[in-house]
Amino acid sequence: MTDTTLAGLRAEIERAGYYPALVADTIDAAVATEPIDAFVVHQETTFDSEEVRRHITVLVLTPTRLVLGHADDHPADPLTPAPFVTASTEAVPLNAVRSVVVNRVVTEPARYSGGAVPQEVTVTIGWGAVSRLDLEPAACSDPDCEADHGYTGTASADDIALRVSEAAEGADAVAGMLAFAAALSRATAR
């Protein structure tokens, strides 16, 4: 992620190999003519029943916005006889970004030395577009109590979460995700 030009972004999209012309056009339209301060391209393959599905997420930091692009495979079905891809973008003003959470997983923490790349990183970015509410029945400490205590839970804003691991994507991808998260944190601190 050292080349923060449009050409560098396009090269990473091309390297990911997931419909690069479509993804690049989608991202170019959203970034418009703004300079690129940082970006991350994350291509992922998942297994859904008997199908292999791919998707890509592209995060681009400009001086004024966080641009998110996402494209997904969709298999053919009785209503759509040919497989297709959906590609979408969202542009979030930097002053709307409420949180940048970086969760690091480090094996053998006693051996960790400053600046080392962790084995896994999850970056969660919140700007208030999506909120998750996790509820469960509330209970009291009396094991024989049969009263209805309502519900308890947590509300969290996690508009997007991206996980990269050394085992799946390599140490460079983990370092790139950390660098992007640091750039976004700096940009939202202004």
Sequence and secondary structure as in RCSB ss.txt:
>XXXX:A:sequence
MTDTTLAGLRAEIERAGYYPALVADTIDAAVATEPIDAFVVHQETTFDSEEVRRHITVLVLTPTRLVLGHADDHP
ADPLTPAPFVTASTEAVPLNAVRSVVVNRVVTEPARYSGGAVPQEVTVTIGWGAVSRLDLEPAACSDPDCEADHG
YTGTASADDIALRVSEAAEGADAVAGMLAFAAALSRATAR
>XXXX:A:secstr
    SHHHHHHHHHHHTSSHHHHHHHHHHHHTT   SEEEEEEEEEEETTEEEEEEEEEEE SSEEEEEEEEEE 
  SS SS EEEEEEEEEEGGG  EEEEEEE SSGGG  TT   SEEEEEEE SS EEEEEEE   S TT      
EEEEEEE SEEEEEEHHHH HHHHHHHHHHHHHHHHHHH 
